[in-house]
Amino acid sequence: MAFGSVLTLGQAYTPGGLTGQQLAYLTRRSVLGEAYSQLFTAGPLGVGLMSNAVEETGGIDNITVNLQYQQMTQPVFGDFTGTFPAPSPIVGIQPASFAYTMLMVPIPVYLGELLLQEDQKIQDIVDLRMTDAGASARDLINTQLWSNTTNINTLMGIGWAIDDGTNNANWGNVPRATNPWWQSKRYNVNAALTRSLAFLYITGTTKYSGEKPSIGVAGPATWAQLGQDFFSGERFVPNTEATDQYMSAFSAYDIAGVPHFMDPYAPEGFVYYPNFEYFALRIHQRVNWEFMEFQSMIPAFQVNYTGVVLLLFQLTLTKPKSCSVLYNITGTASL
């Protein structure tokens, strides 16, 4: 890959010929003090989950949650005598478990880089790599949240969590086929998504679980398609600070009290409805964006250094029936 660091002499303000060469030898260039990333995008779901992540304690072998899957007592009606049948213990608890995954970001530093930059750095190469470590890790988290994999050593994805067993037969080591209470609703839309359809499926999710999802999240083309159904009924609202400006379109579509957001990492043709009472990232408090200080690589016969950023975490969903997914949405917007 070729990069052009400076304009050719003689272009724009720079003179050409020997005069330009001489000035190039004698003059420092104007270099901005910041490096601007061209790589990463904002992922609302990942940002929201990381911002509201739950810290956990205990051992790091797995995250265990006890599930109540049926009544453990039997209520009865009675009369004036206050009599009731003899109670008997009912088994209604079983555990689910989620394996932690370790995210590691190694950061190399060469001694030669430090020496070269000692007094003449424009941006510090170590600072840039430290900043990139966080940005790269968040990009990997956002990407993985929208990926499904059978590798338990990685972060599990939303499509793996919100499912009825079609894609993921076991969640938290609990089989879904024999435990209907551990299944999410999957709705085959097989049509363009409209407000009416979204309202119908949100209602269905609420009926199934007794709880309304927190948000709806979709890919940009799917989200834009849904937005087209709002514009015919849009009413312009004057900006109170400047009456010649009008607020048009929406940052989120509210349907039945559920805001719908777009996420650039999300696959098109789907809308996921997570419930954040149960859908969360859990991070071990001992390894929560910890940094292992730079260590000398002399034992490996190098006069260099290596540091590592560490995160021990996992995506958990402790009540799958509170969430749902719409799939096979056709005719998404062309962007």
N, C-alpha and C positions, 0 to 999 in steps of 0.2 A: 504494500500500500504506500503510495507516494503522498507526501505532505509538502505543501509550499509554505515555508516559514516566513519568507519576506517577498515583497514585490521585486521583480526584475528591475535593475537600475534603468533609469530613463522613463519609468512609468509614473503617472500621477505627479506628485510634487518632487520626486527624487530625480536629480539630474543623471544623465548617462555619461559614458566615457570615463576618462581618467579622473575627471572632477568628481563624478559620482563614487568611483572606487575609493578615492582618497577620503571623501566624507564618510563613507561606510566604515573605513578603518578607524576613523577618529571620533565617531559619534555613537553613543548608546541609543538603542531604539526605545520608543515609548511602548512599554509592556504593562498591561493591566495587572493589578495586584491579586486578581482572583482567577482561578481556573473554573470554567463553566462546563458542567457535565452535559453531554449530549445523549446520554444513554437511558436514563431512568424515567419512569412515569409514576404518578401518584396512584396508589391502589387503595381506594376507600375501605374495602373490607379488611385488608391487612392492617392498615393504619388504625382502624377502629378496634380491632382485636388486640393489637399490641398496646394501644393506649389504655385498654381496660383489662389487660391480662391479669390473671389471678396468680399470686405467689403461693407456692405449696412448700411444705416441709416434709421431713421424713426421709426414708431411704429412696434411692434413685432407681430401684429395679423396675417399678411401674407405678402408675397412678391407679388407685383402686377406689371405686365408688359402689356403695351398696344400693341396690334397686329394690323398691317394693313393687311387685308385679301383681299382687292380688290382696283382697281384704285379709286382715289378720284377726279381726273380731267380727261378730255377727249381731247387728242391732235388731231388736224385735219390738213390736208394739205390745203393750200390756193393759191391764184393767186396774180396778181399785185394789185388788189383792197384791199387786206388785210382783207376781210370780213370773219367772222366766225359765227357759230350758237350761239345763246344765251346759256351761260353755266347754269347749275343747280347743286346745291350741291349734292354730292354723299356720302352716309354713307359708311365708310370703316374701322372703328376702333372698336375693342372690347377688353376687358381686359382678361388676364389669371391670375390666382392667385395660389401661392404655399405656403402652411403652413410651418412655421418654426417648427423645432423639437429641443428639448432640450436634449443634451447628458450630463449626469451627472456621475461623477466618485467619489464616496465617499471614503475617505481615513481614516481608523481608526488608532488611536495610543493609546495603553494602557500605563498608568502610570507605571505599573510594567515593561514594556519593556524598558522605558527610564531609570528607576533606575538600571535595570540589565546591561544595555549597557553603563552606564555612563563613565566608565574608561576602559572597556575591549572589546569594539566592534571591530570586524573584518570588517564588513560592517554595515553601519547605516541602521536599519530597516526602518526608515522614508524615507531616501534617496531611498532605494530600492522600496518602495511603490510609491513614487513620480515618479520614472522612469517608473515603471510598469503602472502607471495611463495613461501616454502618449502612451505606447506601446499597452496596452489593448484597449484604445480608438481607436487607429488607426486600430487595428485588427478588432474591431467591425465595424468600418466605411467601411473597405475593404470588409468584409463579407456582410454587408448590401447593398453595391453598386451592388453586384451580386445577390441580393435576390429581389423577388417581393412580395409585401404585400399590403393588402387593409387597413392596419392600418396607418392612416395619421399622427399619433404621432411619427412615426419613419422616418428614412432616406429612401427616395424613391430610387429604384434601376435603373440601366441602362436598363434592360429589360422592365421596366415599362415606361421609358421615350422614348426609341427608339422602337416604335410600330406603327401599323396601326389601332389599335382598336381590334385586335384579342385577346390580353391579357388584355389590359387596355383601356376601352371604352372612358374614360375621362382623359385628361391630363391638369393640370392647371385649372380644372373646365370647360374645353371647350370640348364638345363632338366631337369625331373624325369622327363618321359615317356621320354626316351632314356637316362636314368641311374637305374636302379632303386635303386642304392646310395644315392641322394640322397632317397629317399622315406621318410616316416614311415608307420607302420601306422595305419589308420583302421578302427575296429571299429563296425559298425552293430549296436547292442545290440537295439533294437526290443523292449524289455521293461523292466520295473522292475529297477533295479540291486540286486544282492545280493552278499554276500561271495563266493559261489561263482563268480559271473560275473566279478567284479573279479579274483579269483584266476586265473581262466582267461585273462583278457586280459593281466594282468601276466606270466604265464608265456609267453604268445604273444609279447609284446614282448621278453622276455629271449631266447627262442628265435631270434627274427628278428635281433637285434642282438648277442647274446652278452653283453649288459649289462642289469642291472636298473635301472629308472627310480628317480630320487631320491625323488620324492613324487608323490602324486595330489592334484589340486586341482579343486574343483567349486564351483558356486554353492550358496548356503545351502539351498535347497529340495531340490536333488539330493543334497547331503551329508546332510541330515536323513533323506531317504528311505533312504539306505544305512545310517544309524544304526539304523533300525527293525529291521534284520536282526540286530543285535547284542544287543538287549535281552533276547530270550528266553533267551539263554545267559549273561546277565550274572550275576556273583557279587559280592556286596557285600564290600568289604574295609574293616575298621574303621580309622579314623584312629588312628595310634599315639599321638597327643597327646590325643585325646578319644574314648574308646571308644564314646560314645553317638552319634558322627557317622560316617557311612558315605560313601565315595566312590562316586558313581553316575554312569553315562554316561561320556563320553570327550571329551577335547579334540582327539583325532585317532584315527582308526581305523587300526590296523596290520594290513595284509593282506600276507602273504608278505614281511614285513619292509619294506613300503612304507607310510609314514604318509600318511593322507588328510586334507587340510585343506579348510576352506571359505574362499572369498574372496567378499566381498559384491559385487565388481565382475564376477565370472565369470558367463557366461550359463548359464541352467538347461538341463538335458538333456544336459550334456557333462561328461566328466571328462578332464582333460589330465594326461599323465604325462611331465613334463620330466626330463631327465638333466642335472644341474648341472655335470657334467664338460665339457659342450659348450654348454649353454644359458646365456647370460650377457649382461649389459649391459656394453658397453665404452665407456669415457669417455676423451676425449682429455685428457691431463694438463695441457695449457695452458688448457683451458676446463672446469674441474671445479668447478662452482658458483662461478664467478668473479663478482665484483661490480664493475661499472663505476661509479665514484664519481659522486655527484650533480653534474650540470653545469647551469650557468645557462641558462635559456631566453630570455635577453635578445635573442640574435640572432633569435628568433622573435617578438620584441616582447611578451614575457611576463616578469614579475618572479617567476618560479617556477623550480623545479628538477626534473630527471629523472635517476634512476639506473636501471640495468638489471642483473638477475641473468642469467647466461649458463651454459648447459650444452650441451656438444657430445658427443653420444653416439649409440648405436644398439644395438638388440637383435640378437644374433648366435646362430646355432645351427650349429655346425660338424660335427655328425654327426646329421642328422635321423632316421636309422634307429634311433637309441638312444632315441627318444621315440615316444609314441603318443597317440591320442585316442579316447575312446569317445563316440559321438554317438547321437542318436535314443533317448535314455533316456526312457521313458514313465512316467506316474504319479508325478511328483515330488511331494514333500510340499506341502501347502497351508499357507503361513505368513502 
